Amino acid sequence: MKVSTEILELEVDGNGIRLDKYIAEHCELSRSHIQQLIAEGRVLLNGQLAKASRKVTSGESIVVAVPPPITISIAPEDIPLDIVHEDDYVMVIDKLNP
């Protein structure tokens, strides 16, 4: 299954708010993630690149291209563990000092 880039289109309905803050208030992305997208050139304000600190005004249009999440594969290691206690809620492992 191929996941494509998601495009968010917003029209500004307020004045004097930073671009990154405005986007964060109108979607479910974190402000730091939005700042990263702006730095990567994935955010356009009125069809042009803009800085995160740029103040937006009513009527301006914002387009955000959100790439699909990166899939990370984590493989377990086969290491010996000294399990002191284990039940349905907690596991206590004796950590060895190298």
N, C-alpha and C positions, 0 to 999 in steps of 0.2 A: 504494500500500500504506500503510494507516494503522497507525501504531505507537501502542499504548496505554500508559498508566501501569502500571509493574510494581509489585506489592504484595509486600513481604517481611514475613513474620510470624515472630517469634522468641519463644521462651520462655526467660527468664533461668535459667541453671543455676549461677550463682556470685554472690558477694556483694562489695560494696565497689568495683566497677569503674565508672568513668565511663560514662555512656550512650553517648557518641560512640565511646569506645574499645571498648566491648562490641560495638557494631554492626560496627565496622571489623574486629574479630577474627572475626566470623561471616558476613561477606559479602565481596564483591570490590570494594567502594567504598572510596575513600580517606577518611581521617579528615576532611580539610578539606571534601570533598564532603558527607559526612554532617553536618558542622557547618552547612553551608549549607542542607541540607534541613531540619535542626532549626530554624534561624532562619526559614525560609519556612513553618514550621508543617506540614511533611510527615511528621513523626515523632510518633507517639503512644505514650506509656508508660501502660499500663493505661487506655487510652481518652482520655487527657488530654495536652495539650501539656506538654513538659518541657524544661528547659535541658540543654545538652550536658554540663555539669558534674555533673548529678544522678547520685548513686551508685545503681546498681541492686541489687536483692536477688532471691534465688531465688524463682521462681514468678511473677514479674511478666511481663507480655506487652508486646512491642514490635511496632508496625506501622509500616513505612516505605513511603511512596508515592514511588517513583522515576519521575520524568517521563521521557518518551523523549528521546534526545539531540537537540540542535538541529542541523539540517543547515545547513552554511555553504557557500556557493558562492564559489569563488575563480576569477576570470577572469585569464588571462595578459595581460600588457601587451606590445604590439608595440613594443619599444625596441631600438635598435641595440646589439649587444654585440661587443666586440673580444675574440674568442676567441684566446688565445695558444697553448693546447695542449688537445687533447681525445683521450682514448682510452676504452676500455671501463670504466675505473675512476675517472677523474678529469677534471675540466675546469678550466682556468685561464683566468680572465677578467680583462682589464686594466680596473680600475675607474677611471673618470674622476672627477677632483676638481671639484666644481661651483664 
